[in-house]
Amino acid sequence: MITINPLRFRRGALRMGTLRLGALRAATVATASALAALASAIWLEHHAHLGMDVVVTAVALSVTLARVQRGTGHLDRLIGVVVIAASAAVASEVGSLLVRHPILGDAAFVTAMSGAIWIRRFGARATKAGTLLVLPFVALLVTHTEGARPYAADHDAWSALIAVVAASWVWLGQLLAAAVRFDRPRPRPAARPVPAGGTKRRIPASTRMALQMAAALAAAFAAGHLVFHAHWPWAVLTAFIVCSGARGRGDVLHKSVERACGAAVGTVVATWIAGSFPAHDRWSIVLIFTVLAIAGWLREISYALWAGSVTAVLSLLYGYYGQSAPSLLLTRLEAILVGATLGAAASWLILPVRTGDVFKRRVADALAALADFLGTPIGDRAEARQRGARFLQTAELLEQIAKPIRTHRMLLRHARSARSASRPRRTTGLVSHPAAHPADAIDAVRACIAPVELLAKAFADTPPEPTPAWAGLQGAVAANVGTVRLRLGGRTGPAYRRLPHLASTTAGSALLDVDAALAVLDRTV
């Protein structure tokens, strides 16, 4: 069990508060960019007689781009503008196909979405491009309402222009926010490949996820057309949301429950509110932007709250178009449930990625980054900052899969407590300790964040302890990291040697905190 240092706990709480404040500032910038994109799109729609779908597309793109492009360099932003403009033109063509030839349109949509995931295998820049490619297609689902008609011949060019306008406002808004120091996201360190301690899969993860997405969307299209008719986009959109970014079977199951519950609650509340406004009421637009701003902030807190807010926006949007009848509420809830079920089933049954495999790989990456950090040359400020940031990045990636694993630990311990409470109590004189769980390893890696931040400052300066004791302590902790890495990879090595708590400096205490977390990892893996 990890002992909680009160100072470290307060520092962690302060760090969490800073992160949430940063998310609130980012949501404010995103809302301002969306408002600017809305004004520009309304002006273009009025002069070119395009239809309100381009206005909704501009808002949807600006909100999502503000999250995806945050902290991105200028070259990548420029590439992103080109990518999203081309994707918007293609999505416009697919939108016409969905009306003229639904089967061909469905196939084209599935191919585009799964292809955007498949290209992630070609590196970080291809991954970013794939993320941008799907945005206009998601906006297409949002704007595809009952009674939609094929687009005009020049709609592709206008769609590309609207995408450029939205991307430009987001670029300008984030640039100004950084200039006045309102929102300055920390740039991510360059990824350094680290061995995961296992064999490579024959099928890359991107290919698995692409096939899962293709199956989920194809099934959602079929169920949507057969069961929900004109309201099929709800099932397809929910299947996409559940299946996208799946990090193992446990993760997708946890997120499907969270997103389905949040979407259902958001739909109920928003449908009730939308019924209070007549169609095309301007106050509906004000409410939509208010919920959008809140949704951008809530995403950093809970997927359920984010899904509820986004689905509420969709319900309000359909209410603006005159589709807020309470009779549609049950249809929407059924479509959400079907879409969530299909998305989860595809991730579980088609070339599934086991949660345990993802867990081991990310723990191994975090330990490799920690070992690299502990070898930082004393006094090299740039290297200490870079290696410390790389460890924090691996800890953040591990935290992304933590919720389902922690939920499993909570349910498991609750079940054990219930069983022990139902049995006759026996006095044995022994103290029972809860069995080790993978969630304990995630907590242990998280416990290393605060001491690593302290050590990064110590490594950047002169040696914190100009004695042989410091080098010996640092080497002993690094050796224990190596022991845990070998154990995680299923190999034998030297025994783990817990260090005595004899440190008189802040940096020495930080090293011992790391060693205490490593002891938990040694018992868990």
Secondary structure, DSSP 4 states (H G I P E B T S, - for coil): -PPPPHHHHHHHHHHHHHHHHHHHHHHHHHHHHHHHHHHHHHHHHHHHT--HHHHHHHHHHHHHHHHHTTT--HHHHHHHHHHHHHHHHHHHHHHHHHHH-HHHHHHHHHHHHHHHHHGGGG-HHHHHHHHHHHHHHHHHHHH--TT--PPPTTHHHHHHHHHHHHHHHHHHHHHHHHHTTS--PPPPPPP-----SSPPPSS-HHHHHHHHHHHHHHHHHHHIIIIIGGGTHHHHHHHHHHHTT--SHHHHHHHHHHHHHHHHHHHHHHHHHHTTS-TT-HHHHHHHHHHHHHHHHHTTT-HHHHHHHHHHHHHHHHHHTT---THHHHHHHHHHHHHHHHHHHHHHHSSPPPHHHHHHHHHHHHHHHHHHHHTPPTT-HHHHHHHHHHHHHHHHHHHTTHHHHHHHHHHHHHHHHHHHHHSPP---SPPP-PPP-HHHHHHHHHHTHHHHHHHHHHHHSS-SS-SHHHHHHHHHHHHHHHHHHHHHTT---SPP-PPP----SHHHHHHHHHHHHHHHHHHH-
